[in-house]
Amino acid sequence: MVLAIILVTFLIRLIFLKRSIENEKRILSNGGKEFGVENTKRLTLAHIVFYLSCLVEAMVHKTIFDGMGMVGLVLLIFSMLMLMLVIHLLGDIWTVKLMLVNNHKYVDHILFRTVKHPNYFLNILPELIGLTLLSHAYVTFVLVFPVYAVILYRRIAEEEKLLHEVIIPNGSIKR
C-alpha cells in the first residue's frame, strides 16, 4: 500500500507538471521570461531524488502502512490540496519554473498575504515530510532533505528578488 501511495502521488505530480509545461509555453510565447534556470534544474533533480529515495527505502525496509504512515498520508493529501489551491489562484501563470508573464499582475489573495510562498511552505515541505513519514524514509530525510532545503532557500531568495526588484507596488512588471 505504501508503494502504491508513493507512485500515485508521483503520478499526480506528473499531471501537475503537464499543466506547468503548457503554461510555460504560453508564457514564453507571449513575451514572458524565465528566471533562476539553473536552480530550477537543481530543485527538479532534488525532488526526483527525494521521491526515488523514499520509494527505495520503503521497498528495502518493506514498510507497512501504520500510524506514522497515516500521518504521512494526511500530510500528502494536505500538500496536494494546497498545490491545487495555489494553481487555482494563480491560474495560467502557475508553473514549476520561476517565470513572469508579460504585463504581470500581482495576485493579491489572502493566502499570499498571510503565508509567504505558500507553494513551498504549504505544499512542498508537507509533501516531503509526508513522504518521509509514509515510507519511513528517515535516511532520505537526513541525507537528501538538507540539500533540498538549501536549493529551496535559494529559490525563495530568487523569487523574493523578483518580487522586490521587478514587480512594482501597482502590481505590474517594471520596464
Summary of the structure (lengths in Angstrom):
residues: 175
radius of gyration: 17.1
end to end distance: 52.3
largest distance: 55.7
contacts: 529
relative contact order: 0.18
helix: 74%
strand: 5%
